[in-house]
């Protein structure tokens, strides 16, 4: 169930980036943690 929350966070990040830019390292850290969860 946790990986669904991570996916939701990524989608929310993409939507918010359309409205205002965010530091890239925030998005990349979310993506990396999601990949780590899927790898486990």
Kinemage of the C-alpha trace (Angstrom):
@kinemage 1
@onewidth
@group {chain A} dominant
@subgroup {mainchain}
@vectorlist {calphas} color= white
{ca unk a 1} P 0.000 0.000 0.000
{ca unk a 2} L 2.956 2.304 0.653
{ca unk a 3} L 3.987 2.319 -3.003
{ca unk a 4} L 0.570 3.758 -3.948
{ca unk a 5} L 1.278 6.727 -1.657
{ca unk a 6} L 4.658 7.196 -3.338
{ca unk a 7} L 3.023 7.146 -6.774
{ca unk a 8} L 0.476 9.700 -5.584
{ca unk a 9} L 3.306 11.919 -4.342
{ca unk a 10} L 5.037 11.720 -7.738
{ca unk a 11} L 1.825 12.578 -9.588
{ca unk a 12} L 1.146 15.480 -7.201
{ca unk a 13} L 4.718 16.684 -7.741
{ca unk a 14} L 4.244 16.650 -11.511
{ca unk a 15} L 0.930 18.537 -11.255
{ca unk a 16} L 2.388 21.160 -8.913
{ca unk a 17} L 5.413 21.623 -11.173
{ca unk a 18} L 3.010 22.728 -13.935
{ca unk a 19} L 1.861 25.556 -11.644
{ca unk a 20} L 5.189 26.518 -10.085
{ca unk a 21} L 8.751 25.147 -10.383
{ca unk a 22} L 10.300 23.091 -7.573
{ca unk a 23} L 13.904 22.057 -6.915
{ca unk a 24} L 14.713 18.983 -8.995
{ca unk a 25} L 16.383 17.172 -6.075
{ca unk a 26} L 13.015 16.896 -4.287
{ca unk a 27} L 11.416 15.074 -7.222
{ca unk a 28} L 14.469 12.860 -7.767
{ca unk a 29} L 14.608 11.863 -4.078
{ca unk a 30} L 10.927 10.860 -4.165
{ca unk a 31} L 11.508 8.851 -7.350
{ca unk a 32} L 14.600 7.124 -5.944
{ca unk a 33} L 12.823 6.122 -2.719
{ca unk a 34} L 9.920 4.738 -4.767
{ca unk a 35} L 12.305 2.644 -6.876
{ca unk a 36} L 13.964 1.328 -3.696
{ca unk a 37} L 10.578 0.270 -2.302
{ca unk a 38} L 9.706 -1.553 -5.532
{ca unk a 39} L 13.119 -3.278 -5.573
{ca unk a 40} L 12.493 -4.694 -2.106
